[in-house]
Amino acid sequence: MKIGVVGDLSGGDPSRLSAVLDQALIACDYVVQVGDLHPAYEQVKSRWLTSGHKFLPVPGNHDVDYDTIGCPRTWRLDCTDPALTLLGLDNSGGSLTTDSKALFGAAKAASFEFVFAHMPPCSLVLPDGSENTHNMTESGGREDATWLTNVMGQRTDAMFCGHYHGWTYQQTSWGPLIVDGRGGAAPELAYTLITVTSDGWVLHSVGVG
């Protein structure tokens, strides 16, 4: 199974996000857009309506008109071949919504579980060694960030976020964190490709020309 993770547009030209989404939708079984899709609401809505339920966005902190798209703010997708669960959270306000926390109510049943949200729950270490604190805690969600990392450390195989307008893989104390903000906000247009088999999963960065 192939899952594409598309990052932030964050006020950019909607055609840039559209280009990344279209390539990912062609190549992947499912595509998750990890928030800050503003102002491409119509472009996202059209792809959500025509993708055959394979396109799954989550809201970002800039997505003031997210509800005009018509898709849910949180979601759960269970797949059987391979056994895989995808959880889409809403932490666009910094804290987790009640519906987001409820997604963890059931025990992990699949071989793999991936979590998707807009904001990372922890700081990132950048290539120059500096710390990027653009995360849930910075936005007032410290308590929920701690709760989330504790829960994910017990069950989740990886978390995928946006918010930072670049790309990074960070191995944290609670598991892998992948941040992708290249859906139009960064100079580079690209997405993260997750390929999942019954034996495991692997990541690749896919550029969009």
GUTOR-810345 format. One record per atom (N, C-alpha, C): residue number from 1; atom name; x negated, y, z negated. Coordinates in Angstrom, 3 decimals. Layout:
REM GUTOR-810345
[NUM "CA" [X Y Z]]
...
REM end
This chain:
REM GUTOR-810345
[1 "N" [-0.835 -1.185 0.000]]
[1 "CA" [0.000 0.000 0.000]]
[1 "C" [-0.877 1.245 0.000]]
[2 "N" [-0.450 2.257 0.752]]
[2 "CA" [-1.185 3.513 0.827]]
[2 "C" [-0.331 4.659 0.277]]
[3 "N" [-0.926 5.434 -0.634]]
[3 "CA" [-0.256 6.583 -1.241]]
[3 "C" [-1.102 7.814 -0.975]]
[4 "N" [-0.504 8.844 -0.408]]
[4 "CA" [-1.194 10.105 -0.168]]
[4 "C" [-0.848 11.115 -1.254]]
[5 "N" [-1.857 11.786 -1.784]]
[5 "CA" [-1.661 12.828 -2.797]]
[5 "C" [-2.045 14.166 -2.172]]
[6 "N" [-1.056 15.044 -2.045]]
[6 "CA" [-1.244 16.344 -1.395]]
[6 "C" [-1.186 17.439 -2.449]]
[7 "N" [-2.140 18.355 -2.393]]
[7 "CA" [-2.276 19.370 -3.425]]
[7 "C" [-1.573 20.677 -3.147]]
[8 "N" [-2.023 21.718 -3.847]]
[8 "CA" [-1.375 23.016 -3.897]]
[8 "C" [-1.429 23.786 -2.570]]
[9 "N" [-0.354 24.544 -2.338]]
[9 "CA" [-0.345 25.616 -1.337]]
[9 "C" [-0.515 26.953 -2.046]]
[10 "N" [0.235 27.139 -3.129]]
[10 "CA" [0.052 28.267 -4.056]]
[10 "C" [0.066 29.627 -3.376]]
[11 "N" [1.151 29.895 -2.625]]
[11 "CA" [1.329 31.211 -2.018]]
[11 "C" [0.711 31.358 -0.651]]
[12 "N" [0.125 30.291 -0.119]]
[12 "CA" [-0.522 30.353 1.192]]
[12 "C" [0.458 30.212 2.340]]
[13 "N" [-0.085 30.042 3.520]]
[13 "CA" [0.697 29.897 4.743]]
[13 "C" [1.371 28.527 4.747]]
[14 "N" [2.706 28.472 4.812]]
[14 "CA" [3.396 27.177 4.796]]
[14 "C" [2.939 26.207 5.868]]
[15 "N" [2.442 26.723 6.994]]
[15 "CA" [2.005 25.830 8.065]]
[15 "C" [0.809 24.986 7.635]]
[16 "N" [0.017 25.488 6.683]]
[16 "CA" [-1.134 24.726 6.203]]
[16 "C" [-0.690 23.511 5.387]]
[17 "N" [0.262 23.709 4.489]]
[17 "CA" [0.808 22.580 3.740]]
[17 "C" [1.516 21.603 4.670]]
[18 "N" [2.246 22.130 5.639]]
[18 "CA" [2.961 21.266 6.587]]
[18 "C" [1.996 20.357 7.332]]
[19 "N" [0.833 20.881 7.719]]
[19 "CA" [-0.143 20.089 8.466]]
[19 "C" [-0.654 18.920 7.630]]
[20 "N" [-0.916 19.170 6.336]]
[20 "CA" [-1.414 18.105 5.468]]
[20 "C" [-0.311 17.086 5.206]]
[21 "N" [0.892 17.566 4.903]]
[21 "CA" [2.010 16.654 4.648]]
[21 "C" [2.283 15.760 5.848]]
[22 "N" [2.294 16.337 7.033]]
[22 "CA" [2.634 15.562 8.227]]
[22 "C" [1.617 14.462 8.480]]
[23 "N" [0.331 14.762 8.309]]
[23 "CA" [-0.674 13.723 8.528]]
[23 "C" [-0.564 12.634 7.465]]
[24 "N" [-0.337 13.042 6.211]]
[24 "CA" [-0.207 12.061 5.134]]
[24 "C" [1.036 11.194 5.324]]
[25 "N" [2.131 11.793 5.745]]
[25 "CA" [3.374 11.038 5.931]]
[25 "C" [3.245 10.011 7.050]]
[26 "N" [2.450 10.308 8.056]]
[26 "CA" [2.220 9.351 9.136]]
[26 "C" [1.363 8.185 8.647]]
[27 "N" [0.363 8.480 7.833]]
[27 "CA" [-0.638 7.479 7.460]]
[27 "C" [-0.259 6.637 6.248]]
[28 "N" [0.660 7.133 5.405]]
[28 "CA" [0.868 6.513 4.090]]
[28 "C" [2.271 5.939 3.929]]
[29 "N" [2.384 4.995 3.006]]
[29 "CA" [3.697 4.443 2.659]]
[29 "C" [4.494 5.410 1.793]]
[30 "N" [3.784 6.142 0.908]]
[30 "CA" [4.408 7.164 0.068]]
[30 "C" [3.473 8.365 -0.007]]
[31 "N" [4.068 9.544 -0.151]]
[31 "CA" [3.297 10.774 -0.280]]
[31 "C" [3.815 11.552 -1.479]]
[32 "N" [2.915 11.940 -2.375]]
[32 "CA" [3.253 12.756 -3.539]]
[32 "C" [2.616 14.128 -3.371]]
[33 "N" [3.423 15.181 -3.505]]
[33 "CA" [2.886 16.544 -3.505]]
[33 "C" [2.900 17.024 -4.951]]
[34 "N" [1.731 17.421 -5.467]]
[34 "CA" [1.582 17.643 -6.907]]
[34 "C" [1.803 19.098 -7.324]]
[35 "N" [2.726 19.790 -6.675]]
[35 "CA" [3.188 21.085 -7.151]]
[35 "C" [2.488 22.292 -6.571]]
[36 "N" [3.044 23.471 -6.900]]
[36 "CA" [2.648 24.754 -6.306]]
[36 "C" [2.755 24.703 -4.788]]
[37 "N" [3.955 24.295 -4.342]]
[37 "CA" [4.262 24.264 -2.919]]
[37 "C" [4.830 25.599 -2.424]]
[38 "N" [5.030 26.554 -3.319]]
[38 "CA" [5.524 27.896 -2.980]]
[38 "C" [4.624 28.537 -1.927]]
[39 "N" [5.174 29.158 -0.877]]
[39 "CA" [6.597 29.404 -0.584]]
[39 "C" [7.176 28.456 0.467]]
[40 "N" [6.653 27.248 0.575]]
[40 "CA" [7.040 26.343 1.661]]
[40 "C" [8.250 25.490 1.287]]
[41 "N" [9.260 26.113 0.682]]
[41 "CA" [10.422 25.342 0.226]]
[41 "C" [11.187 24.700 1.388]]
[42 "N" [11.392 25.436 2.457]]
[42 "CA" [12.139 24.884 3.592]]
[42 "C" [11.358 23.771 4.269]]
[43 "N" [10.048 23.943 4.386]]
[43 "CA" [9.220 22.910 5.014]]
[43 "C" [9.219 21.633 4.172]]
[44 "N" [9.144 21.787 2.865]]
[44 "CA" [9.164 20.622 1.982]]
[44 "C" [10.544 19.972 1.994]]
[45 "N" [11.588 20.788 1.968]]
[45 "CA" [12.949 20.252 1.980]]
[45 "C" [13.204 19.417 3.235]]
[46 "N" [12.786 19.906 4.390]]
[46 "CA" [13.036 19.180 5.637]]
[46 "C" [12.316 17.840 5.643]]
[47 "N" [11.101 17.802 5.096]]
[47 "CA" [10.353 16.549 5.070]]
[47 "C" [10.911 15.596 4.020]]
[48 "N" [11.425 16.143 2.921]]
[48 "CA" [12.050 15.291 1.912]]
[48 "C" [13.304 14.631 2.472]]
[49 "N" [14.071 15.379 3.262]]
[49 "CA" [15.323 14.863 3.807]]
[49 "C" [15.102 13.860 4.929]]
[50 "N" [13.975 13.947 5.628]]
[50 "CA" [13.773 13.118 6.814]]
[50 "C" [12.708 12.033 6.629]]
[51 "N" [12.139 11.916 5.426]]
[51 "CA" [11.014 10.987 5.231]]
[51 "C" [11.453 9.567 4.887]]
[52 "N" [12.735 9.352 4.710]]
[52 "CA" [13.191 8.026 4.325]]
[52 "C" [12.806 7.652 2.911]]
[53 "N" [12.845 8.643 2.029]]
[53 "CA" [12.565 8.456 0.594]]
[53 "C" [11.097 8.120 0.306]]
[54 "N" [10.185 8.422 1.232]]
[54 "CA" [8.764 8.151 0.991]]
[54 "C" [8.010 9.388 0.509]]
[55 "N" [8.679 10.542 0.427]]
[55 "CA" [8.051 11.797 0.020]]
[55 "C" [8.553 12.178 -1.363]]
[56 "N" [7.618 12.366 -2.321]]
[56 "CA" [7.971 12.559 -3.725]]
[56 "C" [7.205 13.761 -4.295]]
[57 "N" [7.784 14.960 -4.280]]
[57 "CA" [7.103 16.111 -4.886]]
[57 "C" [7.389 16.242 -6.381]]
[58 "N" [6.530 17.002 -7.051]]
[58 "CA" [6.789 17.434 -8.432]]
[58 "C" [6.586 18.948 -8.480]]
[59 "N" [7.226 19.654 -9.417]]
[59 "CA" [7.128 21.112 -9.456]]
[59 "C" [5.830 21.614 -10.080]]
[60 "N" [5.373 22.770 -9.578]]
[60 "CA" [4.228 23.465 -10.156]]
[60 "C" [4.655 24.732 -10.859]]
[61 "N" [3.717 25.398 -11.504]]
[61 "CA" [4.053 26.579 -12.298]]
[61 "C" [4.477 27.772 -11.446]]
[62 "N" [4.137 27.781 -10.161]]
[62 "CA" [4.552 28.874 -9.276]]
[62 "C" [5.842 28.568 -8.513]]
[63 "N" [6.408 27.389 -8.698]]
[63 "CA" [7.544 26.951 -7.883]]
[63 "C" [8.870 27.394 -8.489]]
[64 "N" [9.107 28.705 -8.473]]
[64 "CA" [10.304 29.278 -9.109]]
[64 "C" [11.586 28.856 -8.392]]
[65 "N" [11.496 28.499 -7.122]]
[65 "CA" [12.679 28.085 -6.364]]
[65 "C" [12.649 26.599 -6.034]]
[66 "N" [11.970 25.820 -6.861]]
[66 "CA" [11.829 24.382 -6.601]]
[66 "C" [13.183 23.689 -6.466]]
[67 "N" [14.150 24.085 -7.270]]
[67 "CA" [15.443 23.397 -7.271]]
[67 "C" [16.215 23.590 -5.971]]
[68 "N" [15.801 24.566 -5.126]]
[68 "CA" [16.479 24.744 -3.840]]
[68 "C" [16.152 23.608 -2.870]]
[69 "N" [15.109 22.855 -3.156]]
[69 "CA" [14.739 21.733 -2.284]]
[69 "C" [15.765 20.623 -2.390]]
[70 "N" [16.318 20.430 -3.598]]
[70 "CA" [17.320 19.400 -3.801]]
[70 "C" [16.777 18.085 -4.304]]
[71 "N" [15.464 17.975 -4.493]]
[71 "CA" [14.898 16.724 -4.993]]
[71 "C" [14.673 16.816 -6.495]]
[72 "N" [14.589 15.684 -7.178]]
[72 "CA" [14.473 15.705 -8.640]]
[72 "C" [13.139 16.280 -9.103]]
[73 "N" [13.129 16.784 -10.343]]
[73 "CA" [11.915 17.333 -10.930]]
[73 "C" [11.059 16.240 -11.579]]
[74 "N" [11.669 15.128 -11.932]]
[74 "CA" [10.949 13.961 -12.454]]
[74 "C" [11.480 12.727 -11.743]]
[75 "N" [10.674 11.700 -11.659]]
[75 "CA" [11.113 10.494 -10.953]]
[75 "C" [10.236 9.296 -11.324]]
[76 "N" [10.737 8.123 -11.014]]
[76 "CA" [10.027 6.858 -11.223]]
[76 "C" [10.236 5.996 -9.990]]
[77 "N" [9.160 5.411 -9.494]]
[77 "CA" [9.238 4.519 -8.351]]
[77 "C" [8.554 3.203 -8.722]]
[78 "N" [9.290 2.107 -8.605]]
[78 "CA" [8.757 0.779 -8.889]]
[78 "C" [8.624 0.004 -7.587]]
[79 "N" [7.427 -0.484 -7.324]]
[79 "CA" [7.141 -1.259 -6.119]]
[79 "C" [6.778 -2.689 -6.523]]
[80 "N" [7.017 -3.640 -5.608]]
[80 "CA" [6.797 -5.046 -5.949]]
[80 "C" [5.621 -5.680 -5.230]]
[81 "N" [5.159 -5.116 -4.131]]
[81 "CA" [4.082 -5.739 -3.370]]
[81 "C" [3.107 -4.680 -2.856]]
[82 "N" [2.089 -4.359 -3.663]]
[82 "CA" [1.742 -4.936 -4.966]]
[82 "C" [2.609 -4.360 -6.086]]
[83 "N" [2.517 -4.980 -7.271]]
[83 "CA" [3.286 -4.522 -8.429]]
[83 "C" [2.707 -3.198 -8.916]]
[84 "N" [3.482 -2.137 -8.716]]
[84 "CA" [2.973 -0.783 -8.931]]
[84 "C" [4.111 0.125 -9.376]]
[85 "N" [3.836 1.000 -10.365]]
[85 "CA" [4.800 2.000 -10.811]]
[85 "C" [4.193 3.378 -10.653]]
[86 "N" [4.969 4.295 -10.054]]
[86 "CA" [4.583 5.695 -9.924]]
[86 "C" [5.521 6.526 -10.789]]
[87 "N" [4.957 7.400 -11.627]]
[87 "CA" [5.749 8.276 -12.489]]
[87 "C" [5.466 9.727 -12.134]]
[88 "N" [6.515 10.474 -11.824]]
[88 "CA" [6.388 11.891 -11.509]]
[88 "C" [6.878 12.736 -12.670]]
[89 "N" [5.999 13.556 -13.249]]
[89 "CA" [6.323 14.352 -14.434]]
[89 "C" [6.513 15.822 -14.080]]
[90 "N" [7.227 16.520 -14.954]]
[90 "CA" [7.386 17.975 -14.840]]
[90 "C" [6.688 18.638 -16.026]]
[91 "N" [5.492 19.178 -15.788]]
[91 "CA" [4.813 19.988 -16.800]]
[91 "C" [4.546 21.391 -16.256]]
[92 "N" [5.434 21.825 -15.367]]
[92 "CA" [5.249 23.111 -14.681]]
[92 "C" [5.291 24.294 -15.638]]
[93 "N" [5.872 24.118 -16.815]]
[93 "CA" [5.898 25.188 -17.810]]
[93 "C" [4.793 25.075 -18.846]]
[94 "N" [3.883 24.128 -18.639]]
[94 "CA" [2.818 23.885 -19.607]]
[94 "C" [3.110 22.682 -20.469]]
[95 "N" [4.310 22.634 -21.048]]
[95 "CA" [4.743 21.482 -21.844]]
[95 "C" [5.464 20.472 -20.953]]
[96 "N" [5.658 19.279 -21.472]]
[96 "CA" [6.401 18.245 -20.754]]
[96 "C" [7.894 18.403 -21.005]]
[97 "N" [8.697 18.189 -19.983]]
[97 "CA" [10.134 18.168 -20.185]]
[97 "C" [10.530 16.874 -20.900]]
[98 "N" [11.714 16.890 -21.495]]
[98 "CA" [12.226 15.691 -22.167]]
[98 "C" [12.344 14.523 -21.201]]
[99 "N" [12.789 14.796 -19.977]]
[99 "CA" [12.915 13.738 -18.972]]
[99 "C" [11.562 13.124 -18.635]]
[100 "N" [10.515 13.951 -18.660]]
[100 "CA" [9.174 13.444 -18.371]]
[100 "C" [8.719 12.460 -19.435]]
[101 "N" [8.925 12.821 -20.690]]
[101 "CA" [8.525 11.922 -21.777]]
[101 "C" [9.326 10.629 -21.740]]
[102 "N" [10.593 10.731 -21.345]]
[102 "CA" [11.454 9.545 -21.322]]
[102 "C" [10.981 8.504 -20.309]]
[103 "N" [10.229 8.917 -19.296]]
[103 "CA" [9.725 7.974 -18.302]]
[103 "C" [8.787 6.938 -18.917]]
[104 "N" [8.194 7.266 -20.059]]
[104 "CA" [7.291 6.335 -20.727]]
[104 "C" [8.021 5.459 -21.753]]
[105 "N" [9.356 5.569 -21.804]]
[105 "CA" [10.126 4.815 -22.786]]
[105 "C" [10.056 3.315 -22.577]]
[106 "N" [10.043 2.895 -21.318]]
[106 "CA" [9.946 1.465 -21.012]]
[106 "C" [8.485 1.047 -21.000]]
[107 "N" [8.219 -0.154 -21.448]]
[107 "CA" [6.854 -0.670 -21.451]]
[107 "C" [6.336 -0.824 -20.023]]
[108 "N" [5.042 -0.729 -19.861]]
[108 "CA" [4.437 -0.943 -18.546]]
[108 "C" [4.694 -2.371 -18.109]]
[109 "N" [5.259 -2.525 -16.911]]
[109 "CA" [5.603 -3.850 -16.427]]
[109 "C" [4.811 -4.243 -15.188]]
[110 "N" [4.277 -3.270 -14.462]]
[110 "CA" [3.567 -3.536 -13.221]]
[110 "C" [2.070 -3.721 -13.471]]
[111 "N" [1.381 -4.232 -12.461]]
[111 "CA" [-0.071 -4.387 -12.564]]
[111 "C" [-0.769 -3.044 -12.679]]
[112 "N" [-0.226 -2.036 -11.978]]
[112 "CA" [-0.829 -0.707 -11.960]]
[112 "C" [0.234 0.352 -12.211]]
[113 "N" [-0.162 1.415 -12.903]]
[113 "CA" [0.727 2.550 -13.154]]
[113 "C" [-0.056 3.841 -12.902]]
[114 "N" [0.476 4.677 -12.010]]
[114 "CA" [-0.121 5.974 -11.707]]
[114 "C" [0.839 7.078 -12.132]]
[115 "N" [0.287 8.124 -12.731]]
[115 "CA" [1.075 9.269 -13.193]]
[115 "C" [0.707 10.488 -12.347]]
[116 "N" [1.743 11.256 -11.970]]
[116 "CA" [1.559 12.451 -11.151]]
[116 "C" [2.203 13.644 -11.854]]
[117 "N" [1.499 14.768 -11.891]]
[117 "CA" [2.027 16.003 -12.473]]
[117 "C" [1.246 17.169 -11.887]]
[118 "N" [1.712 18.369 -12.131]]
[118 "CA" [1.000 19.524 -11.587]]
[118 "C" [-0.239 19.875 -12.400]]
[119 "N" [-0.089 20.028 -13.702]]
[119 "CA" [-1.201 20.495 -14.533]]
[119 "C" [-1.957 19.327 -15.164]]
[120 "N" [-3.280 19.351 -15.127]]
[120 "CA" [-4.054 18.368 -15.887]]
[120 "C" [-3.846 18.583 -17.389]]
[121 "N" [-3.948 17.527 -18.187]]
[121 "CA" [-3.785 17.688 -19.635]]
[121 "C" [-5.073 18.052 -20.357]]
[122 "N" [-6.184 18.169 -19.615]]
[122 "CA" [-7.462 18.457 -20.251]]
[122 "C" [-8.299 19.338 -19.336]]
[123 "N" [-9.405 19.835 -19.849]]
[123 "CA" [-10.308 20.663 -19.066]]
[123 "C" [-11.068 19.826 -18.046]]
[124 "N" [-11.523 20.493 -16.983]]
[124 "CA" [-12.316 19.845 -15.945]]
[124 "C" [-13.752 20.345 -16.024]]
[125 "N" [-14.689 19.491 -15.673]]
[125 "CA" [-16.085 19.898 -15.551]]
[125 "C" [-16.371 20.115 -14.067]]
[126 "N" [-16.781 21.333 -13.708]]
[126 "CA" [-17.004 21.709 -12.315]]
[126 "C" [-18.416 21.321 -11.871]]
[127 "N" [-18.689 21.356 -10.554]]
[127 "CA" [-20.010 20.931 -10.060]]
[127 "C" [-21.191 21.669 -10.680]]
[128 "N" [-20.985 22.922 -11.074]]
[128 "CA" [-22.093 23.672 -11.681]]
[128 "C" [-22.228 23.408 -13.180]]
[129 "N" [-21.404 22.505 -13.704]]
[129 "CA" [-21.462 22.150 -15.114]]
[129 "C" [-20.573 22.978 -16.014]]
[130 "N" [-19.931 24.006 -15.458]]
[130 "CA" [-19.049 24.850 -16.258]]
[130 "C" [-17.715 24.150 -16.478]]
[131 "N" [-16.954 24.637 -17.439]]
[131 "CA" [-15.676 24.033 -17.806]]
[131 "C" [-14.526 24.851 -17.243]]
[132 "N" [-13.598 24.187 -16.595]]
[132 "CA" [-12.387 24.822 -16.100]]
[132 "C" [-11.255 24.471 -17.047]]
[133 "N" [-10.678 25.481 -17.697]]
[133 "CA" [-9.634 25.262 -18.707]]
[133 "C" [-8.234 25.540 -18.166]]
[134 "N" [-8.090 25.517 -16.864]]
[134 "CA" [-6.802 25.776 -16.206]]
[134 "C" [-5.961 24.501 -16.318]]
[135 "N" [-5.241 24.347 -17.446]]
[135 "CA" [-4.569 23.082 -17.727]]
[135 "C" [-3.355 23.301 -18.627]]
[136 "N" [-2.765 22.215 -19.108]]
[136 "CA" [-1.571 22.304 -19.947]]
[136 "C" [-1.823 23.121 -21.218]]
[137 "N" [-2.968 22.923 -21.835]]
[137 "CA" [-3.275 23.616 -23.087]]
[137 "C" [-3.335 25.124 -22.883]]
[138 "N" [-3.964 25.544 -21.791]]
[138 "CA" [-4.041 26.974 -21.468]]
[138 "C" [-2.645 27.574 -21.314]]
[139 "N" [-1.695 26.760 -20.848]]
[139 "CA" [-0.330 27.235 -20.591]]
[139 "C" [0.607 27.008 -21.771]]
[140 "N" [0.058 26.674 -22.939]]
[140 "CA" [0.863 26.555 -24.150]]
[140 "C" [1.332 25.153 -24.483]]
[141 "N" [0.828 24.143 -23.765]]
[141 "CA" [1.308 22.786 -23.982]]
[141 "C" [0.316 21.882 -24.686]]
[142 "N" [-0.457 22.414 -25.630]]
[142 "CA" [-1.501 21.625 -26.292]]
[142 "C" [-0.941 20.352 -26.937]]
[143 "N" [0.160 20.483 -27.670]]
[143 "CA" [0.730 19.323 -28.369]]
[143 "C" [1.172 18.247 -27.389]]
[144 "N" [1.831 18.670 -26.311]]
[144 "CA" [2.279 17.696 -25.315]]
[144 "C" [1.102 17.097 -24.548]]
[145 "N" [0.059 17.875 -24.323]]
[145 "CA" [-1.128 17.351 -23.647]]
[145 "C" [-1.761 16.238 -24.474]]
[146 "N" [-1.832 16.438 -25.779]]
[146 "CA" [-2.375 15.408 -26.663]]
[146 "C" [-1.491 14.171 -26.659]]
[147 "N" [-0.175 14.380 -26.744]]
[147 "CA" [0.766 13.258 -26.696]]
[147 "C" [0.590 12.467 -25.400]]
[148 "N" [0.498 13.181 -24.279]]
[148 "CA" [0.423 12.538 -22.976]]
[148 "C" [-0.862 11.727 -22.825]]
[149 "N" [-1.986 12.289 -23.210]]
[149 "CA" [-3.237 11.550 -23.069]]
[149 "C" [-3.273 10.333 -23.982]]
[150 "N" [-2.672 10.424 -25.152]]
[150 "CA" [-2.594 9.259 -26.042]]
[150 "C" [-1.769 8.134 -25.419]]
[151 "N" [-0.644 8.505 -24.825]]
[151 "CA" [0.224 7.503 -24.187]]
[151 "C" [-0.460 6.899 -22.964]]
[152 "N" [-1.029 7.741 -22.119]]
[152 "CA" [-1.663 7.232 -20.904]]
[152 "C" [-2.865 6.355 -21.227]]
[153 "N" [-3.579 6.663 -22.288]]
[153 "CA" [-4.729 5.860 -22.673]]
[153 "C" [-4.373 4.423 -23.008]]
[154 "N" [-3.105 4.177 -23.336]]
[154 "CA" [-2.652 2.840 -23.700]]
[154 "C" [-2.074 2.047 -22.527]]
[155 "N" [-1.819 2.732 -21.375]]
[155 "CA" [-1.078 2.012 -20.335]]
[155 "C" [-1.365 2.457 -18.898]]
[156 "N" [-1.755 3.698 -18.665]]
[156 "CA" [-1.818 4.252 -17.319]]
[156 "C" [-3.188 4.015 -16.682]]
[157 "N" [-3.183 3.661 -15.391]]
[157 "CA" [-4.436 3.377 -14.692]]
[157 "C" [-5.113 4.630 -14.153]]
[158 "N" [-4.345 5.672 -13.829]]
[158 "CA" [-4.932 6.928 -13.364]]
[158 "C" [-3.862 8.004 -13.353]]
[159 "N" [-4.309 9.268 -13.489]]
[159 "CA" [-3.420 10.419 -13.372]]
[159 "C" [-3.905 11.295 -12.222]]
[160 "N" [-2.937 11.837 -11.459]]
[160 "CA" [-3.230 12.684 -10.309]]
[160 "C" [-2.519 14.022 -10.497]]
[161 "N" [-3.250 15.118 -10.355]]
[161 "CA" [-2.709 16.457 -10.595]]
[161 "C" [-3.150 17.428 -9.509]]
[162 "N" [-2.611 18.642 -9.578]]
[162 "CA" [-3.057 19.760 -8.760]]
[162 "C" [-3.565 20.863 -9.678]]
[163 "N" [-3.128 22.107 -9.412]]
[163 "CA" [-3.389 23.274 -10.262]]
[163 "C" [-4.778 23.872 -10.032]]
[164 "N" [-5.796 23.027 -9.922]]
[164 "CA" [-7.148 23.475 -9.588]]
[164 "C" [-7.313 23.391 -8.073]]
[165 "N" [-7.744 24.488 -7.445]]
[165 "CA" [-7.779 24.548 -5.981]]
[165 "C" [-9.105 24.004 -5.446]]
[166 "N" [-9.284 22.716 -5.646]]
[166 "CA" [-10.459 22.009 -5.176]]
[166 "C" [-10.184 20.530 -5.272]]
[167 "N" [-11.234 19.725 -5.458]]
[167 "CA" [-11.051 18.290 -5.634]]
[167 "C" [-12.047 17.799 -6.669]]
[168 "N" [-11.589 16.948 -7.568]]
[168 "CA" [-12.497 16.366 -8.547]]
[168 "C" [-11.969 15.023 -9.022]]
[169 "N" [-12.911 14.123 -9.327]]
[169 "CA" [-12.618 12.862 -10.009]]
[169 "C" [-13.333 12.946 -11.348]]
[170 "N" [-12.582 12.781 -12.425]]
[170 "CA" [-13.174 12.869 -13.758]]
[170 "C" [-12.785 11.639 -14.564]]
[171 "N" [-13.776 10.939 -15.080]]
[171 "CA" [-13.517 9.807 -15.960]]
[171 "C" [-13.406 10.337 -17.383]]
[172 "N" [-12.204 10.306 -17.942]]
[172 "CA" [-11.959 10.831 -19.278]]
[172 "C" [-11.937 9.692 -20.294]]
[173 "N" [-11.794 10.044 -21.552]]
[173 "CA" [-11.719 9.021 -22.601]]
[173 "C" [-10.450 8.184 -22.507]]
[174 "N" [-9.423 8.720 -21.811]]
[174 "CA" [-8.157 7.993 -21.691]]
[174 "C" [-7.944 7.404 -20.298]]
[175 "N" [-8.874 7.631 -19.371]]
[175 "CA" [-8.757 7.052 -18.041]]
[175 "C" [-9.132 8.024 -16.944]]
[176 "N" [-9.045 7.603 -15.679]]
[176 "CA" [-9.409 8.459 -14.558]]
[176 "C" [-8.415 9.598 -14.335]]
[177 "N" [-8.939 10.791 -14.067]]
[177 "CA" [-8.139 11.958 -13.710]]
[177 "C" [-8.633 12.457 -12.359]]
[178 "N" [-7.718 12.520 -11.392]]
[178 "CA" [-8.048 13.014 -10.058]]
[178 "C" [-7.232 14.276 -9.815]]
[179 "N" [-7.903 15.350 -9.464]]
[179 "CA" [-7.234 16.623 -9.228]]
[179 "C" [-7.462 17.035 -7.781]]
[180 "N" [-6.376 17.304 -7.071]]
[180 "CA" [-6.454 17.677 -5.654]]
[180 "C" [-5.612 18.917 -5.417]]
[181 "N" [-6.258 20.000 -5.006]]
[181 "CA" [-5.551 21.249 -4.712]]
[181 "C" [-5.786 21.721 -3.298]]
[182 "N" [-5.869 20.775 -2.345]]
[182 "CA" [-6.281 21.112 -0.972]]
[182 "C" [-5.132 21.066 0.030]]
[183 "N" [-3.909 21.395 -0.445]]
[183 "CA" [-2.756 21.404 0.442]]
[183 "C" [-2.504 22.747 1.097]]
[184 "N" [-3.525 23.595 1.122]]
[184 "CA" [-3.396 24.931 1.730]]
[184 "C" [-3.980 26.025 0.879]]
[185 "N" [-4.128 25.789 -0.430]]
[185 "CA" [-4.675 26.808 -1.333]]
[185 "C" [-6.188 26.905 -1.223]]
[186 "N" [-6.855 25.796 -0.929]]
[186 "CA" [-8.312 25.764 -0.784]]
[186 "C" [-8.681 25.963 0.688]]
[187 "N" [-9.907 26.387 0.964]]
[187 "CA" [-10.324 26.535 2.363]]
[187 "C" [-10.209 25.236 3.159]]
[188 "N" [-10.526 24.109 2.516]]
[188 "CA" [-10.467 22.808 3.169]]
[188 "C" [-9.050 22.243 3.100]]
[189 "N" [-8.565 21.717 4.222]]
[189 "CA" [-7.293 21.002 4.248]]
[189 "C" [-7.583 19.506 4.184]]
[190 "N" [-7.041 18.838 3.162]]
[190 "CA" [-7.300 17.414 2.976]]
[190 "C" [-6.312 16.858 1.966]]
[191 "N" [-6.294 15.532 1.853]]
[191 "CA" [-5.489 14.890 0.819]]
[191 "C" [-6.244 13.683 0.284]]
[192 "N" [-5.801 13.188 -0.862]]
[192 "CA" [-6.387 11.993 -1.463]]
[192 "C" [-5.577 10.776 -1.051]]
[193 "N" [-6.260 9.771 -0.532]]
[193 "CA" [-5.620 8.522 -0.143]]
[193 "C" [-5.921 7.461 -1.198]]
[194 "N" [-4.858 6.895 -1.785]]
[194 "CA" [-4.983 5.771 -2.713]]
[194 "C" [-4.555 4.515 -1.970]]
[195 "N" [-5.432 3.550 -1.863]]
[195 "CA" [-5.079 2.257 -1.268]]
[195 "C" [-5.020 1.226 -2.386]]
[196 "N" [-3.860 0.588 -2.529]]
[196 "CA" [-3.624 -0.348 -3.628]]
[196 "C" [-3.391 -1.748 -3.060]]
[197 "N" [-4.106 -2.735 -3.626]]
[197 "CA" [-3.873 -4.138 -3.300]]
[197 "C" [-3.579 -4.868 -4.607]]
[198 "N" [-3.322 -6.138 -4.517]]
[198 "CA" [-3.073 -6.910 -5.735]]
[198 "C" [-4.327 -7.020 -6.592]]
[199 "N" [-5.490 -6.761 -6.003]]
[199 "CA" [-6.757 -6.885 -6.721]]
[199 "C" [-7.220 -5.580 -7.372]]
[200 "N" [-6.689 -4.433 -6.923]]
[200 "CA" [-7.160 -3.162 -7.470]]
[200 "C" [-6.800 -1.996 -6.570]]
[201 "N" [-7.498 -0.877 -6.755]]
[201 "CA" [-7.198 0.305 -5.959]]
[201 "C" [-8.479 1.090 -5.707]]
[202 "N" [-8.452 1.872 -4.617]]
[202 "CA" [-9.619 2.642 -4.203]]
[202 "C" [-9.145 3.996 -3.681]]
[203 "N" [-9.997 5.022 -3.826]]
[203 "CA" [-9.678 6.382 -3.391]]
[203 "C" [-10.561 6.786 -2.229]]
[204 "N" [-9.976 7.545 -1.302]]
[204 "CA" [-10.732 8.197 -0.237]]
[204 "C" [-10.191 9.613 -0.042]]
[205 "N" [-11.057 10.508 0.360]]
[205 "CA" [-10.657 11.862 0.728]]
[205 "C" [-10.464 11.895 2.235]]
[206 "N" [-9.298 12.372 2.685]]
[206 "CA" [-8.977 12.404 4.107]]
[206 "C" [-8.836 13.856 4.553]]
[207 "N" [-9.711 14.301 5.422]]
[207 "CA" [-9.639 15.663 5.926]]
[207 "C" [-8.582 15.812 6.999]]
[208 "N" [-8.037 17.017 7.108]]
[208 "CA" [-7.016 17.332 8.107]]
[208 "C" [-7.574 18.398 9.028]]
[209 "N" [-7.709 18.068 10.297]]
[209 "CA" [-8.306 18.983 11.251]]
[209 "C" [-7.305 19.969 11.836]]
REM end
